Amino acid sequence: MSDQKILEFFKNGQREKAFAQLYQLYPKIEKLILSKGGRKQDASDVFQEALIVLYRKLQSSNFKLTASFYTYLYSVSRYIWSDTQKQHSNPETSGSQNELVDFEEEISKTIHEEKKYRFAENAFSELGERCQRLLLMFYHKKMSFKEIANVMQFKSEKIAKNQKYKCLQKAKDIFKNHYKPVQS
């Protein structure tokens, strides 16, 4: 199936069909990971993470696929596996092809953004239910402080605003305590 058809599936909200086509690339990614000393479970984990990176990139309005899905997933998977290996030990770095350097730098940035996003999600999940609810109302539902105060039974908008600030600070503190940026 063509990359264009897969893109159409994503654009039309037919994610299952798109992912079904992308999963046909899994054996090639598995072969890559196995050739680099990984196990089948490692290959599965790496491929899943690569699909998440791809999916989040596709949701970005300014993303343009400049290579085939196979090339993109292969490069992302290779980077993820390499990054995983670096975290477990410090293997020799092999020379990469010059034409992929810019592409890999973009992927590296995407992977780090993905990790940061996951830490932010974890920080949010560690907040209490009340803080989660308040932040969702403000950021996701775009509710005013007056509406939030009414729904959450605060005495005033000012209290809702102060609570939002405290919840946001708590989330930031959790994030800072758990997120350790990867040094390149």
Legacy VTK file of the C-alpha trace (Angstrom):
# vtk DataFile Version 3.0
C-alpha trace
ASCII
DATASET POLYDATA
POINTS 184 float
0.000 0.000 0.000
1.249 3.468 -0.793
2.313 6.012 1.782
-0.254 8.397 0.306
-3.066 5.930 1.060
-1.873 5.553 4.648
-1.827 9.345 5.004
-5.387 9.467 3.686
-6.453 6.914 6.284
-5.008 9.117 9.046
-6.617 12.279 7.618
-10.001 10.551 7.356
-9.860 9.307 10.943
-9.310 5.683 9.892
-6.413 5.110 12.264
-7.007 1.357 12.559
-6.581 0.903 8.808
-3.499 3.125 8.782
-1.875 1.305 11.679
-2.749 -2.071 10.131
-0.729 -1.032 7.092
2.131 0.328 9.205
2.282 -2.932 11.183
3.288 -4.662 7.965
6.620 -2.854 8.400
7.176 -4.471 11.806
9.217 -7.477 10.567
11.807 -5.129 9.064
12.060 -3.140 12.295
12.267 -6.360 14.308
15.131 -7.513 12.087
16.918 -4.195 12.718
16.597 -4.462 16.502
17.607 -8.135 16.527
20.668 -7.305 14.408
21.643 -4.668 16.973
21.545 -7.147 19.867
17.947 -6.664 20.938
15.298 -9.248 21.698
11.862 -9.680 20.116
10.259 -7.880 23.072
12.705 -4.987 22.617
11.739 -4.802 18.948
8.055 -4.732 19.829
8.580 -1.969 22.415
10.729 0.109 20.064
8.227 -0.242 17.218
5.341 0.816 19.469
7.265 3.878 20.610
8.164 4.736 17.004
4.481 4.522 16.055
3.589 6.882 18.891
6.213 9.368 17.720
4.903 9.118 14.157
1.284 9.512 15.223
2.021 12.583 17.361
4.023 14.082 14.486
1.135 13.452 12.076
-1.171 15.364 14.425
1.099 18.393 14.176
-0.197 20.842 11.591
3.268 21.705 10.259
4.539 18.129 9.860
5.421 16.969 6.357
6.508 13.438 5.653
9.761 13.905 3.735
10.568 10.209 3.498
8.585 7.010 3.231
6.849 5.680 6.331
9.331 2.822 6.317
12.320 5.185 6.276
10.778 7.328 8.995
9.910 4.390 11.271
13.274 2.745 10.600
15.157 5.913 11.540
13.025 6.568 14.616
13.362 2.938 15.712
17.097 2.991 15.163
17.383 6.165 17.231
15.155 4.830 20.032
17.162 1.613 20.212
20.441 3.503 20.168
19.180 5.824 22.902
18.024 2.843 24.958
21.430 1.194 24.586
23.220 4.404 25.626
21.129 4.565 28.773
22.021 0.967 29.709
25.693 1.189 28.752
27.979 3.378 26.711
28.537 1.507 23.419
30.750 2.805 20.652
28.886 5.107 18.364
28.941 4.103 14.742
29.180 6.599 11.905
25.842 7.439 10.337
25.144 8.282 6.740
25.490 12.004 6.050
22.157 12.305 4.271
20.328 11.074 7.384
22.034 13.400 9.874
19.465 16.205 9.611
16.623 13.703 9.634
18.046 11.992 12.718
18.474 15.322 14.502
14.793 16.024 13.886
13.923 12.578 15.177
16.139 13.060 18.199
14.303 16.262 18.997
10.972 14.500 18.520
11.971 11.653 20.838
13.048 14.083 23.537
9.782 16.008 23.124
7.898 12.726 23.428
9.725 11.849 26.645
9.035 15.317 28.009
5.366 14.938 27.075
5.192 11.615 28.919
6.730 13.167 32.021
4.151 15.963 31.826
1.357 13.389 31.532
2.744 11.566 34.550
2.955 14.810 36.523
-0.675 15.528 35.684
-1.736 12.030 36.729
-0.008 12.493 40.104
-2.108 15.553 40.871
-5.181 15.086 42.989
-8.526 14.590 41.271
-9.641 18.117 42.180
-6.585 19.724 40.569
-6.915 17.550 37.480
-10.550 18.538 37.136
-9.807 22.246 37.569
-6.954 22.253 35.051
-9.018 20.294 32.514
-11.862 22.781 32.833
-9.521 25.725 32.338
-7.212 24.421 29.605
-9.263 21.802 27.812
-12.798 23.099 28.141
-11.685 26.769 28.091
-14.012 27.621 30.955
-13.798 31.018 32.649
-12.827 31.348 36.300
-16.396 32.352 37.039
-17.691 29.111 35.492
-15.031 27.062 37.284
-15.862 28.700 40.618
-19.526 27.853 40.085
-18.906 24.213 39.087
-16.319 23.542 41.804
-18.270 25.522 44.409
-15.569 28.078 45.150
-16.742 31.297 46.793
-15.279 33.520 44.068
-13.445 33.696 40.752
-10.348 34.826 42.625
-10.287 31.593 44.636
-10.659 29.577 41.410
-7.761 31.520 39.896
-5.575 30.966 42.985
-6.420 27.250 43.025
-5.511 26.957 39.343
-2.173 28.624 40.055
-1.475 26.270 42.996
-2.407 23.210 40.950
-0.216 24.334 38.076
2.704 24.946 40.440
2.228 21.516 41.968
2.273 19.933 38.491
5.411 21.890 37.561
7.137 20.785 40.768
6.266 17.147 40.124
7.519 17.510 36.541
10.803 19.117 37.620
11.418 16.429 40.248
10.907 13.590 37.776
12.130 14.935 34.423
15.848 14.801 33.806
16.745 16.168 30.358
18.996 13.917 28.317
22.358 15.479 27.625
23.435 15.193 23.983
LINES 1 185
184 0 1 2 3 4 5 6 7 8 9 10 11 12 13 14 15 16 17 18 19 20 21 22 23 24 25 26 27 28 29 30 31 32 33 34 35 36 37 38 39 40 41 42 43 44 45 46 47 48 49 50 51 52 53 54 55 56 57 58 59 60 61 62 63 64 65 66 67 68 69 70 71 72 73 74 75 76 77 78 79 80 81 82 83 84 85 86 87 88 89 90 91 92 93 94 95 96 97 98 99 100 101 102 103 104 105 106 107 108 109 110 111 112 113 114 115 116 117 118 119 120 121 122 123 124 125 126 127 128 129 130 131 132 133 134 135 136 137 138 139 140 141 142 143 144 145 146 147 148 149 150 151 152 153 154 155 156 157 158 159 160 161 162 163 164 165 166 167 168 169 170 171 172 173 174 175 176 177 178 179 180 181 182 183
